[in-house]
């Protein structure tokens, strides 16, 4: 059985890197093939896991699914805490009926929808709505979150917006009432937002500044209810119940012990229910409950067997769980504990073993976070070493206990919980004030860091013959990386949806053309552009060019200027466009701006390295294009951005024929309500022999201009992450 489960788990944990989804007939054919291979349990487990996981993926993404792209009449229930403001709200919904018919039990029924000028939303409310749906999608860039992967891992089968809706009779959700009550009880407490996050998983009140401080201190994971929190609750209840049972019902045979295990299980379910039973909480709850059951029933089993069985059942319940970082953090923690306990010499004092486990956990989970998010925190080692035991024994239990007492009519002792959380807050603030020790690691560095850690492990443990020469061999890629010829320069069209942001990079220097949009509760500059700059190792942003004042181009200018205060601003709210620098990092720059208002007044930039020319025309339309052609700038160009995202009012035949680009990039969201890029515009460029690129469909686009005059273009979805969920 273990071998079968190993095959099952191995394939489903690789769902994050499956290259394609197999056709349905091929998946159904796996069943008879598995019967023929019954003598090979690992292969059978792997085949059945592949069929099961990919059938589930087809149910989420198939064009024939019930909630396919288009306009639908639905009855839905608010299924997550809404975020946004009075103008715009966004939340996840559970679908009850489509066009008056109930969904089959096996059909995907989860949506993420926005509502402009809608009524205030609350958990548990039912609505009859008309919604326009599209496939789950999102920006895809270096240093950022793959939004489509994240949504599919949560079971979201479509996104969209609500066109109209009417409320239906609904009893309301008890969690909404508790959230409102707890918000009132903690409103005057300095750390009331953290108490609400720990008790009810309500993180809406945590400011961006506090999130950043917790991230820099490596303590962010403590504010997201996970298997750690549920395990702490289970362990404390199990210990307290065991003590009580032994005192109240002393029985040498231990017949009362099951009561302690049942109370621990009830506590886990209760806390998971308080946290809202979102998909990650369901997974964590299921893992802890299975762990309790297996520890109770199979105490003689090996730890790795228990872990394997828990992972197998979790992946049975949620086949795409491995596409979520929470899965790897949870099971990675258990694996690291088991490996450290196995490697520790016998007879060591317990405090040394606990110290070693804590250090390995902090380091190992830091690497997992580095691999998923590109973010590191050296402060996380000392902060978790000092504060995790304190959090487990005092902070979390007191928060839950005082909240329960206050919510059910007892005295308000939440001030005590607030006081106990203060060391975590101090540590987070202190790490942020230090200004070093955390950040986003450049993309090419962390694999070299992993090699160095493996070399260090070989030197410390010396597990086999040959370690003396194998350890230095692991450092060879790092030495080669530092000795390679310096690259040429790169132009990166950042995927910021229906907007524009372009990075020109040479070494550690950058020039940024536009910043993407911002709005209530979001900023592409904060969530996409700045992480990308850090991931690409841009230490100095020399120039910020803001082509014009439209939000989809200039919305993030404030965030960029705050992050790079020394950057010179050219264009909108900066020095005049025509006064931009003529030379930068060995490139020749040309500038022009038509004396017109609106889109036609965009600041236009051309860059040249002597072999290649690149044109960045902003949002110019007919008037701006005539002005540009009158400047007599040379063509053809190697690469250009299509003006105004490929609208019908731009990319005139005269402009296209004059600049005759080899490559043209359409910076437009996919899909978008304006139908950009327009079909006739695309045909115009094709007629000139241009190769077309679409950032909304392909994600981040990068042009590499080599020192030998070469030019190669790559896309994030097709070249950097060519996995099944990035294919349309």
C-alpha positions in Angstrom: 0.0 0.0 0.0 2.8 2.4 0.8 4.3 2.0 -2.6 1.0 2.7 -4.3 0.4 5.8 -2.2 4.0 7.0 -3.0 3.1 6.9 -6.7 -0.2 8.7 -6.1 1.4 11.4 -4.1 4.4 11.8 -6.4 2.3 12.6 -9.4 -0.2 14.8 -7.8 2.5 16.9 -6.1 3.9 17.5 -9.5 0.7 19.1 -10.7 2.4 22.5 -10.5 4.7 21.4 -13.4 2.5 19.2 -15.6 3.3 20.4 -19.1 -0.2 19.7 -20.6 -3.6 18.2 -19.8 -4.1 14.9 -21.6 -7.3 14.4 -23.7 -10.2 12.9 -21.8 -10.1 9.6 -23.8 -6.4 9.1 -22.9 -7.3 9.7 -19.2 -10.1 7.2 -19.3 -7.9 4.7 -20.9 -5.6 4.8 -17.9 -8.1 2.7 -15.9 -7.8 -0.5 -17.9 -4.0 0.1 -18.3 -3.7 0.3 -14.5 -5.4 -3.1 -14.2 -2.9 -4.7 -16.5 0.0 -3.2 -14.5 -1.4 -4.3 -11.1 1.9 -6.0 -10.2 3.6 -2.6 -10.2 1.9 -0.6 -7.4 4.0 2.5 -7.8 3.1 2.8 -11.5 -0.6 2.1 -10.8 -0.6 4.8 -8.1 1.1 7.3 -10.4 -1.3 6.5 -13.3 -4.5 6.7 -11.2 -3.2 9.9 -9.5 -2.5 11.5 -13.0 -6.0 10.5 -14.2 -7.7 11.8 -11.1 -5.8 15.1 -10.9 -6.2 15.8 -14.6 -9.9 15.0 -14.7 -10.3 17.5 -11.8 -8.4 20.1 -13.8 -10.6 19.5 -16.9 -13.6 20.1 -14.7 -12.2 23.5 -13.8 -11.0 24.6 -17.2 -13.0 22.8 -19.9 -14.9 25.0 -22.4 -17.9 22.7 -21.9 -18.2 23.3 -18.1 -21.4 24.8 -16.8 -19.7 28.0 -15.7 -18.0 28.7 -19.0 -17.1 32.2 -20.3 -20.2 34.2 -21.2 -23.2 35.8 -19.5 -25.0 33.6 -17.0 -28.1 33.9 -14.7 -27.0 32.5 -11.4 -28.1 32.1 -7.8 -25.0 32.5 -5.6 -23.9 32.7 -2.0 -21.1 35.0 -0.7 -18.4 32.5 0.3 -15.5 34.6 1.4 -14.9 37.9 3.3 -15.5 40.7 0.7 -12.7 43.2 0.1 -13.0 46.6 -1.5 -14.9 49.8 -0.8 -18.3 51.3 -1.5 -17.4 51.7 -5.2 -16.1 48.2 -5.9 -16.2 45.0 -4.0 -14.6 41.6 -4.9 -15.3 38.2 -3.2 -15.6 34.5 -3.9 -19.1 33.1 -4.5 -20.5 29.6 -4.3 -23.0 28.8 -7.2 -26.2 27.1 -6.3 -28.1 27.2 -9.7 -27.3 28.1 -13.3 -30.3 29.3 -15.4 -32.6 27.8 -12.7 -30.9 24.4 -12.6 -28.8 23.0 -9.8 -25.2 22.2 -10.6 -24.2 18.5 -10.4 -22.4 17.6 -7.2 -19.1 17.0 -9.1 -19.2 20.3 -11.1 -16.9 23.2 -10.2 -19.0 25.8 -8.5 -16.7 28.5 -7.2 -16.4 32.0 -8.8 -14.5 35.2 -8.1 -16.6 38.2 -9.0 -16.4 41.9 -8.7 -19.4 44.2 -8.3 -19.3 47.9 -9.1 -21.7 50.1 -7.1 -23.2 47.0 -5.5 -24.8 46.7 -2.1 -22.6 46.0 0.9 -21.8 42.3 0.8 -21.6 40.0 3.8 -20.8 36.3 4.3 -23.7 34.0 3.7 -25.9 36.4 1.7 -27.7 34.9 -1.3 -28.3 36.8 -4.6 -29.8 36.2 -7.9 -27.4 37.8 -10.4 -26.5 38.2 -14.0 -22.7 37.8 -14.3 -20.3 38.0 -17.2 -17.7 35.3 -16.7 -14.3 34.6 -18.2 -11.6 32.1 -17.5 -9.5 32.6 -14.4 -6.5 34.8 -15.4 -4.1 37.3 -14.0 -0.7 38.9 -14.6 2.3 36.7 -14.9 5.7 38.2 -14.2 9.0 37.5 -12.5 8.8 38.1 -8.7 5.0 38.0 -8.7 2.2 35.6 -7.9 0.9 33.5 -10.7 -2.7 34.5 -10.3 -4.2 31.8 -12.5 -2.4 29.1 -10.7 -3.5 30.5 -7.4 -7.2 30.7 -8.4 -7.2 27.1 -9.8 -5.6 25.8 -6.6 -8.5 27.4 -4.7 -11.1 25.7 -7.0 -12.1 28.9 -8.8 -13.4 28.0 -12.2 -14.2 31.5 -13.5 -13.8 35.2 -12.8 -15.9 38.1 -13.9 -18.2 40.9 -12.8 -21.8 41.2 -11.8 -24.0 43.2 -14.2 -27.1 43.2 -11.9 -28.3 41.4 -8.9 -31.2 41.1 -6.4 -30.9 39.8 -2.8 -32.7 36.7 -1.8 -33.9 35.5 1.6 -30.9 34.2 3.6 -30.4 33.6 7.2 -27.0 35.5 7.3 -23.7 34.0 8.4 -22.9 33.7 12.0 -19.2 34.5 11.3 -20.2 37.9 9.9 -21.9 38.6 13.2 -18.9 37.5 15.2 -16.6 39.6 13.0 -18.7 42.7 13.6 -18.8 42.0 17.4 -15.0 41.3 17.7 -14.2 44.4 15.6 -16.1 46.5 18.2 -14.4 44.8 21.1 -10.9 45.3 19.7 -11.3 48.7 18.0 -9.4 50.6 20.7 -6.5 48.0 21.0 -3.3 48.8 19.1 -3.0 45.3 17.9 -6.7 44.5 17.5 -6.2 43.8 13.8 -3.8 40.9 14.7 -6.2 39.5 17.3 -9.0 39.4 14.6 -6.7 37.7 12.2 -5.7 35.0 14.7 -9.3 34.3 16.0 -11.5 34.7 12.9 -9.0 34.9 10.0 -10.2 38.4 9.3 -7.2 40.1 8.0 -8.9 43.1 6.4 -7.8 45.5 9.1 -4.1 44.8 8.8 -2.4 47.7 7.1 0.0 47.3 4.2 2.7 48.7 6.5 2.2 46.1 9.1 2.1 43.3 6.5 5.4 44.5 5.2 6.9 44.6 8.7 5.8 41.1 9.5 7.2 39.9 6.1 10.5 41.5 6.8 10.7 39.8 10.2 9.7 36.4 8.8 6.6 36.3 11.0 3.9 36.7 8.3 3.0 33.0 8.5 1.9 33.4 12.1 -1.0 35.7 11.0 -2.4 33.2 8.5 -4.3 30.4 10.1 -2.7 27.2 8.9 -1.7 23.7 10.0 0.6 25.3 12.6 -2.2 27.0 14.4 -4.5 24.0 14.3 -1.7 21.7 15.5 -1.0 24.1 18.4 -4.7 23.9 19.4 -4.8 20.1 19.0 -1.7 19.6 21.0 -2.8 21.9 23.9 -6.3 20.4 24.1 -4.9 16.9 23.9 -2.5 17.6 26.8 -5.1 19.4 28.9 -7.7 16.7 28.2 -5.2 14.0 29.0 -4.3 15.6 32.3 -8.0 16.0 33.2 -8.9 12.4 32.2 -6.1 10.9 34.3 -7.2 12.9 37.3 -11.0 12.5 37.0 -11.0 8.9 35.6 -7.9 7.1 36.7 -7.9 3.8 34.7 -4.8 1.7 34.3 -6.2 0.4 30.9 -6.6 3.9 29.6 -10.1 3.4 28.4 -10.9 7.1 28.8 -8.0 8.2 26.5 -10.3 8.3 23.4 -12.1 11.1 25.0 -9.0 13.3 25.0 -8.4 12.5 21.3 -12.0 13.3 20.5 -11.9 16.7 22.3 -8.7 17.5 20.4 -10.4 16.7 17.1 -13.4 18.8 18.1 -11.2 21.7 18.9 -9.5 21.5 15.5 -12.9 21.5 13.7 -14.1 24.3 15.9 -11.1 26.5 15.1 -11.3 25.7 11.4 -14.9 26.7 11.4 -14.1 30.0 13.1 -11.5 30.6 10.4 -14.2 30.1 7.7 -13.1 26.8 6.3 -11.5 28.3 3.2 -9.8 25.8 1.0 -6.4 26.1 2.6 -8.0 25.9 6.1 -9.9 22.8 4.9 -6.6 21.2 3.8 -4.9 22.1 7.1 -7.8 20.9 9.2 -8.0 17.6 7.3 -4.2 17.1 7.7 -4.3 17.6 11.4 -7.4 15.4 11.9 -5.9 12.6 9.9 -2.6 13.0 11.9 -4.6 12.7 15.1 -6.4 9.6 13.9 -3.3 7.9 12.6 -1.4 8.7 15.8 -4.2 7.3 17.9 -4.8 4.1 15.8 -1.4 3.4 14.4 1.1 4.4 17.1 3.5 1.7 16.0 3.7 3.1 12.4 6.7 4.9 11.1 6.4 8.7 11.0 7.0 8.8 7.3 4.2 6.4 6.8 1.8 8.6 8.7 3.0 11.6 6.6 2.5 9.7 3.4 -1.1 8.7 4.3 -2.0 12.2 5.3 -0.6 13.6 2.1 -2.5 11.0 0.0 -5.8 11.7 1.6 -5.3 15.5 1.3 -4.6 15.1 -2.4 -7.6 12.9 -2.7 -9.8 15.7 -1.3 -7.9 18.5 -3.1 -6.1 17.2 -6.2 -4.5 20.5 -7.0 -3.4 21.3 -3.4 0.3 21.1 -4.4 -0.2 24.2 -6.6 -0.5 26.2 -3.4 2.6 27.2 -1.3 0.7 26.3 1.9 0.8 22.6 1.0 4.6 22.7 0.6 5.1 24.8 3.8 2.9 22.5 5.9 4.4 19.1 4.7 7.8 20.6 4.3 7.8 21.5 8.0 7.0 17.9 8.9 9.6 16.5 6.6 12.3 18.8 8.0 11.4 17.8 11.6 11.6 14.1 10.7 14.9 14.5 8.9 16.5 16.5 11.7 15.3 14.0 14.3 16.8 11.2 12.2 20.1 13.0 11.7 20.6 14.1 15.4 22.9 11.8 17.4 21.1 9.8 20.1 21.5 10.8 23.7 21.6 14.6 23.0 19.8 16.8 25.6 16.2 17.6 24.6 16.8 21.3 24.5 19.6 20.8 21.9 17.3 18.7 19.7 14.5 21.3 19.9 17.0 24.1 19.1 18.3 22.1 16.1 14.8 21.5 14.8 13.8 25.1 15.2 16.9 26.3 13.3 16.4 23.8 10.5 12.7 24.7 10.3 13.5 28.4 10.0 16.1 27.8 7.4 14.2 25.2 5.4 10.9 26.9 5.3 12.7 30.1 4.4 14.0 28.3 1.3 10.5 27.0 0.5 9.2 30.6 0.7 12.2 31.7 -1.4 11.4 29.2 -4.1 7.7 30.2 -4.2 7.8 33.9 -3.6 11.4 34.9 -4.2 11.3 36.6 -0.8 13.9 36.0 2.0 14.2 37.1 5.6 17.3 36.5 7.6 15.4 37.9 10.6 13.0 35.0 10.4 15.7 32.7 11.9 16.1 34.6 15.2 12.5 35.9 15.3 11.0 32.4 14.9 13.6 30.8 17.2 12.6 33.3 20.0 9.0 33.9 19.4 7.5 30.7 17.9 7.5 28.8 21.3 6.1 31.9 23.0 3.4 32.2 20.3 2.5 28.5 20.6 2.3 28.4 24.4 0.9 31.9 25.3 -0.2 34.1 22.4 -2.5 31.9 20.4 -4.2 30.2 23.4 -4.8 33.4 25.2 -6.2 35.1 22.1 -8.7 32.3 21.5 -9.6 32.1 25.2 -10.1 35.8 25.8 -12.0 36.2 22.5 -14.4 33.3 23.4 -15.0 34.8 26.8 -15.7 38.3 25.4 -17.8 37.1 22.5 -20.1 35.0 24.8 -20.9 37.8 27.2 -18.0 37.5 29.7 -15.6 40.2 30.7 -13.5 41.8 28.0 -10.0 40.6 28.7 -8.7 41.1 25.1 -6.3 43.7 26.4 -4.3 40.8 27.8 -4.1 39.2 24.4 -3.1 42.6 22.9 -0.3 42.9 25.5 1.0 39.3 24.8 1.1 40.0 21.0 3.2 43.1 21.6 6.6 41.2 21.4 5.7 40.0 17.9 4.8 43.6 16.9 8.1 44.9 18.4 10.1 42.3 16.6 8.4 43.1 13.3 9.0 46.9 13.7 12.6 46.3 14.8 13.3 44.2 11.7 11.7 46.8 9.4 13.7 49.6 11.0 17.0 47.8 10.5 16.5 48.1 6.8 18.5 45.0 5.8 18.3 41.2 6.1 15.1 40.8 4.0 13.9 41.4 0.5 13.4 39.7 -2.9 16.3 37.7 -4.0 17.3 38.1 -7.7 15.9 35.2 -9.7 19.3 33.8 -10.7 20.8 33.8 -7.2 18.6 31.4 -5.2 19.5 28.2 -7.2 23.2 29.1 -6.5 22.3 29.5 -2.8 20.7 26.1 -2.8 23.8 24.6 -4.3 25.9 26.3 -1.6 23.6 24.9 1.1 23.9 21.4 -0.3 27.7 21.8 -0.3 27.6 22.9 3.3 25.4 19.8 4.2 28.0 17.5 2.6 30.8 19.1 4.5 28.9 18.9 7.8 27.4 15.4 7.6 29.9 13.6 5.3 27.3 11.0 4.4 29.3 9.0 1.8 32.6 8.6 0.1 33.6 11.3 -2.2 32.1 14.2 -0.2 35.5 16.0 -0.2 35.5 16.6 -3.9 31.7 16.6 -4.5 31.0 19.5 -2.1 33.4 22.0 -4.0 31.8 20.7 -7.3 28.5 22.0 -6.2 30.0 25.5 -5.9 31.2 25.4 -9.5 28.0 26.8 -11.1 28.2 29.9 -8.8 31.8 30.5 -9.8 30.9 30.2 -13.5 27.9 32.6 -13.0 30.2 35.3 -11.7 32.8 34.8 -14.4 30.5 35.0 -17.4 30.6 37.8 -19.9 28.4 40.8 -18.8 25.1 40.7 -20.8 23.9 43.4 -23.2 20.7 45.1 -22.3 17.1 44.0 -21.8 13.7 45.5 -22.5 10.9 44.0 -20.4 7.2 44.7 -21.1 5.7 44.0 -17.7 2.2 42.4 -17.7 0.1 44.9 -15.8 -3.2 44.0 -17.4 -4.9 46.8 -19.3 -2.1 49.3 -18.8 1.6 49.8 -19.6 4.9 49.5 -17.8 8.2 48.8 -19.6 11.6 48.3 -18.0 14.8 49.0 -19.8 17.7 47.3 -17.9 21.4 47.3 -18.2 23.2 45.5 -15.4 21.8 46.8 -12.1 20.6 50.1 -13.7 17.1 50.6 -14.9 14.8 53.0 -16.8 11.1 52.6 -16.3 8.6 53.8 -18.8 5.1 54.0 -17.2 3.9 52.3 -14.0 0.6 50.5 -14.6 -2.7 51.4 -12.9 -3.7 51.8 -9.2 -7.0 51.9 -7.5 -8.7 51.3 -4.2 -6.9 48.4 -2.5 -4.5 47.7 -5.3 -1.5 49.0 -7.2 0.3 47.3 -10.0 3.4 49.2 -9.0 3.4 47.7 -5.5 2.3 44.2 -6.4 4.0 43.6 -9.8 6.5 46.3 -10.9 8.5 46.7 -7.7 8.8 42.9 -7.1 9.9 42.5 -10.7 12.6 45.1 -10.3 13.9 43.4 -7.2 13.8 39.9 -8.8 15.8 41.2 -11.7 18.4 42.8 -9.5 17.7 46.4 -10.4 19.4 48.3 -7.6 19.3 51.8 -9.1 16.4 53.2 -11.1 17.9 56.1 -12.9 14.8 57.4 -14.7 11.1 57.1 -14.4 9.3 58.1 -17.6 5.6 58.9 -17.2 4.2 59.2 -20.8 1.0 61.0 -19.7 -1.4 61.3 -16.8 -3.9 58.4 -17.5 -4.2 56.1 -14.5 -3.3 53.0 -16.5 0.1 54.6 -17.2 0.8 56.9 -14.3 -1.2 55.3 -11.4 1.8 53.8 -9.7 4.2 56.7 -10.1 3.9 57.7 -6.4 4.9 54.1 -5.3 7.8 54.0 -7.6 9.1 57.4 -6.5 8.8 56.4 -2.9 10.8 53.2 -3.5 13.4 55.0 -5.7 13.6 58.6 -4.4 16.7 59.4 -6.5 15.1 58.4 -9.8 14.7 61.4 -12.1 11.1 61.8 -13.5 10.6 62.6 -17.1 7.3 63.5 -18.7 4.1 63.9 -16.6 4.8 65.6 -13.3 8.5 65.7 -14.1 11.0 67.5 -16.3 9.7 68.1 -19.9 9.8 65.2 -22.2 12.1 66.9 -24.7 14.6 67.5 -22.0 15.2 63.8 -21.3 18.7 62.5 -21.4 20.3 61.9 -24.8 22.5 59.1 -23.5 22.0 56.4 -20.9 24.1 53.3 -20.1 25.6 53.4 -23.7 22.2 53.7 -25.4 21.1 56.7 -27.5 17.7 58.2 -26.5 15.4 60.4 -28.6 12.4 62.2 -27.2 9.4 63.9 -28.6 5.9 65.0 -27.4 3.2 66.5 -29.5 1.7 69.8 -28.2 -1.7 68.1 -27.8 -3.9 67.1 -24.9 -4.8 63.6 -23.8 -3.4 60.5 -25.4 -1.8 62.4 -28.2 0.3 64.3 -25.8 2.2 61.1 -24.7 5.9 61.3 -24.2 7.5 59.2 -27.0 10.9 57.6 -26.6 13.2 55.8 -29.0 16.2 53.8 -27.8 19.1 52.7 -30.0 22.3 50.7 -29.3 23.7 51.2 -32.8 22.3 47.9 -34.1 18.7 47.9 -32.9 16.1 50.6 -32.4 13.1 50.3 -30.0 10.1 52.7 -30.1 7.9 53.4 -27.1 5.1 55.6 -28.3 2.7 55.6 -25.2 -0.9 56.1 -26.1 -0.6 58.4 -29.2 -3.4 58.2 -31.7 -3.8 59.9 -35.1 -2.6 63.4 -34.1 0.3 62.2 -32.1 1.3 59.8 -34.9 1.4 62.6 -37.4 3.6 64.6 -35.1 5.9 61.7 -34.6 6.3 61.0 -38.4 7.1 64.7 -38.9 10.2 64.4 -36.7 11.9 62.3 -39.3 12.9 59.5 -37.0 14.5 56.6 -38.8 13.0 53.2 -39.5 12.7 50.3 -39.5 12.7 49.4 -35.8 13.6 46.1 -34.3 10.8 46.3 -31.7 8.0 48.7 -30.9 5.0 48.9 -28.7 1.7 49.3 -30.5 0.4 52.8 -29.7 -2.7 52.9 -27.4 -2.7 49.2 -26.7 -3.6 48.4 -30.4 -6.8 50.5 -30.6 -8.5 51.2 -33.9 -7.7 54.9 -33.6 -3.9 54.3 -33.6 -1.3 52.4 -35.6 -2.1 54.2 -38.8 -0.9 52.6 -42.1 1.6 55.5 -42.5 3.1 54.8 -39.0 3.3 51.0 -39.5 4.9 51.3 -42.9 7.5 53.9 -41.8 8.7 52.1 -38.8 8.1 48.5 -40.2 8.8 46.8 -36.9 10.3 43.3 -36.8 8.4 42.7 -33.5 5.4 44.5 -32.2 4.0 44.2 -28.6 0.4 44.8 -27.7 0.3 45.8 -24.0 -3.3 45.0 -23.3 -5.3 43.0 -20.8 -6.8 39.7 -21.7 -9.6 39.8 -22.3 -10.6 43.5 -22.2 -13.9 45.2 -22.8 -12.5 47.3 -25.8 -11.4 44.3 -27.8 -7.8 45.5 -27.9 -5.8 44.8 -30.0 -8.2 45.3 -32.8 -8.1 42.7 -35.6 -7.6 45.2 -38.4 -4.6 46.7 -36.5 -3.0 43.3 -36.0 -3.5 42.6 -39.8 -1.8 45.9 -40.6 1.4 44.8 -38.7 1.3 41.3 -40.1 1.2 42.7 -43.6 4.6 44.4 -42.8 6.0 41.0 -41.7 6.0 41.9 -38.0 5.9 39.1 -35.3 3.0 39.9 -32.9 3.3 39.6 -29.1 0.4 40.1 -26.6 1.4 40.7 -22.9 -2.1 39.9 -21.6 -2.0 36.4 -23.2 1.7 35.7 -22.9 2.6 37.5 -19.6 5.9 39.3 -19.2 7.7 39.8 -22.5 11.5 40.2 -22.5 13.7 41.3 -25.4 17.4 40.4 -24.9 19.7 42.6 -26.9 23.1 40.8 -26.9 26.5 42.5 -27.1 27.0 40.7 -30.4 23.9 42.4 -31.9 21.5 39.5 -31.4 17.9 39.9 -30.4 15.7 37.3 -28.8 12.2 37.6 -27.4 10.7 35.3 -24.7 7.5 35.3 -22.8 6.8 34.3 -19.2 4.0 31.8 -20.0 5.5 30.1 -23.0 9.2 30.1 -22.0 9.6 30.7 -18.2 6.6 28.8 -16.9 5.2 26.7 -19.8 2.9 24.6 -17.6 -0.7 23.5 -18.3 -2.4 26.3 -16.3 -0.5 28.9 -18.4 -1.9 27.5 -21.7 -5.2 28.7 -23.1 
